[in-house]
Amino acid sequence: MDMSSPKDVSKALADTVVTALVDKLKAEAEARGGHLTSRDLETMQADFNRQVEALSSVFEQSFEVYVKARERAVWEQQRNYPFDRLMVKKFSNLFRESGEIGPDDLSRRMLPGFFVALGMMLGTEVVEKYQQKIRTIVDKVKAGGKSVFNWDDVYADEVAETVSLDAEVGIAGYFEDFDKRAEWFIDLINNHLTPPEPSIGAAAGWELNHAGLKKFLSALLTDLSANLETDNGKMRITKRFGADTCADLFDILTRIKE
């Protein structure tokens, strides 16, 4: 069995779950003086086996999401996911590693969870639409005649700025019920941390906490915050998303900055 395959790993897990459950039921039946017969359990085994494919599908999907998120967390791979790079650029200056990291700081180990969360907050189809828009900008910059490709030229593109703002609005709206979403996001990040490198010292025990989350969100939503601090910016948000949304976003950012 190729254990590097999400499909094979998930199938093995599903088989293990079913087998362990049946073995447990057999043991319980024998311990209870035969209230459950072996024939009953054989029938149950067949029923459980029919659930293996359903369980396998769930595990496979989970593994694929995680594997893709791990791939996207590698900075060099973000050439293939330029929207990811656009968003990570907003808070990457907050990353601390080795002995420098404190409990309220951020670690690059959070990136797989962030990419999983990004798909959940915006929707996978929306994320892919944004990826394609930024890929088009990357191609345009590459064809622009400069001898050296510069990501700053991509970030400064008007379309990229609009994509970034739209994404920030979607993310901020997801935190309308801040306390509930904060717990969800922190758990998601901490359950998808990349394994620590042996050389990173204190960062090995790092986990995202509430203070770190607020630092992260403040940095991630910088463009949205800047727009809401000016009359022209508020008008831009209102025209694009409506007055009610503009007011809600202001309240959400205020809550984050508390």
N, C-alpha and C positions, 0 to 999 in steps of 0.2 A: 504494500500500500504506500502510495506517495503521500506522506504526511505533510508535505508542503502545499498540497492542494486543499483549498477551503472545502470543496465537495467531499473529499475523502475524510478529512478531519471531522466534519460535521456528521457524516454517516457513522463514523466510529463512535462519536459521542452519543448519537441517537441509539445505536445498538447497545451501547453500554448502559444507558438509562433504562431501556426496556428490559434487558437481561437482569440487571440488578433488582428492578422492581418485581419481576416474576420470581426470582430467587428468594426475595424477602417474603413474598406472599406464600410461597411453598413452606418456608420455615415457620411462618406464623400458623399455617394450617396444621402442621405436624405438632406444633406446640399446644394447639388448642384441641387436641384430641380428634382431629379429623373433621372439624366443622366445614372446612373447604377440602374437597376431594382433589386428588391429582388430576382426574379427568376434567374437573371444573377449571383447574389451573391451566391444563393443556389448551382448553378452549379459550381461556383468557390470554394465553400466550399468543395464539393466532390473532386475536383481536389487537393485542399490543403491537404485534409485528406490522399490522396494517397501518399503524400510526407512525412507523419509522420514517416513511417517505415524507410525511408532513413535518415531523420534527427535523428531519434532515434538511428540508427546504428552508426552515427558519434559521437553523444554525448556519447553513451555507450563506444565506443572505447577510447574516451578522458578520461572518468572517470576511466576506468580500468587502463590506463597508469598511471594516477595520483595516484590512490590507491596503485598500485604496487610500485611506486616510493616512496610514503610515508612509506610503509612497509620496503623498503630497506634502508630508511634513519635511522632506528632504529639500533643502533650499535649492539645490541644483535642479531638482525635478520640477520646480515651479515654473520653469520655462514652458512646460506643457500645460500648466494651470495658471495662466497669468492673472486671472481674477483673484486667485488665492494670494498671489504675490502682492497684488495691489492692496488687499485688505491687511495682510500681515505687516506690510511696511508701516502701517499706522501705529503699531504697538511693539514692533521688534526692538526698538531702542530701549524698551523696559526689561528685556531679557537679562538675567544675571545668572552666572554659572559659577561652579567651583566654590571656593570659600567666600565669595562675595555675596552669595544669595541669602536673603533674610526671609522670614516667614511670610511677609507681605509682598515679596517680590514676585516676578514672573520668570518662568523657565521655558526654554524652547521645547521641553518635554510635553507641554500642553497642546502642541499643534495638532496631533491626530484628533483629539477630542474637539478642538475648535472646528476642524473641517467637518466632522460628523455633525456638530451643532449647526454649522452654517447651512448644511443641506436641510436640516430639520426646520430651522427658523425661516429660511427663504423658499425652500422647496427645491428639489433636485433639478427640475426643469428650468426654474429661474436661474439657478446657479450656472447651469450649462449655457443658458442664453447669455449670461454675463461673461462667461469664459470666452465664448465665441466673439463677442463684441471686442473684448480686450485683445484676443488673438488677431483680429483684423487691424487693430491699432498697432500691434507689434509688427505685423507685416508691413504696414505703411511706414513706420519708423525705419525699419530695415531697408526699405526701398528708397529712403529719402536722400541717399547719397553721402551720408556721413561715414567717415572711415571707421569710427568706433560706435557700436551700438550702446545706447545709454538708456537704462530703464526710467530715468527721470523724465525723458522725453515722452515716454508712455504715460507716466503718472500725470504729466501736465496737459495731456490732450483733453480737449473740451468734452468729448464723449466719455472718456474715462472718468472725468470728474462727475459727470451726470450719473454714470453707473455706480460710482462710489457713493454718491449721495442717496440714490435710490436704495442701495443695499443697506446703508446706515439707517434709513427711515424704517425699512422692514425689520431690521434687528432691534431697533429701539422699541418699536411697537410690540415686539414679542415680550418685552419686559414691563408691560403695563401693570401686571400684578407682580411687582418687583420681588417681594419676599419669596413667593412661590417659584418664580423663574430663576432666582438666584440660587436656591437650593438645587433645582434641576440642573442648572449649568455647571455648578461646582461639582456635583456628583458625576456628571457626564465627563468632564475634564479629567477628574481624578481616577475614573475607571478606564481611561484610554491613554494614560501616560506612557510614553516610550520608555523602555528599560534604561536605567541610568548607565552612563559610561563609567568604567572603573576609576577614571581620573577626575571626575567632577566633584568629588568630596561631598560637601554639605548638600548639594543639589540632589543627591541620591534619595534623600528622605523628603524632598519637597512635595507639597500638595497645594493646590489653589485654595485660598481662604476668602472670606468676604471682603477684607480690605484689598487683597490682590485683585478680586473681581472688579471692584469699583475703579481701581487704577486702570485695569484692562479696558473696561467699558468707556471710561473717560477718554482714553487714547483712541480707541476704535471709532468712537463717534465724534471725533474732532471736527470734521467738516460740517456735520449736522449742527453741532454746538455753535460753531462760528456763524452759520447762517441764521440761527435763532437769536443771535446777539445783535443783529443789524436789521433795520427796517427793510432794506432791499432783500435781505436773506429771508426774512419772515414772509415777504410778499412772494418770493420765489417758491417757498414751501407751500404757501396757501394756494397759489395758482396751480401747483402740480398735484397737491394732495388734499386740498380743502382746508377751510378754517378750523373745523373741529379737530382734524388730525394735527394741525399745527399747534393748537392749544394743548392737545394730549402729549405731543412730543416734548413741549416745554416742561410740562409737569413731570414726565418720565426722567428727563435729564436733571431736573432739580432733585428728584429722589436719588438718583445715582450719585450726585455730588454731595449729598448730606454727610 
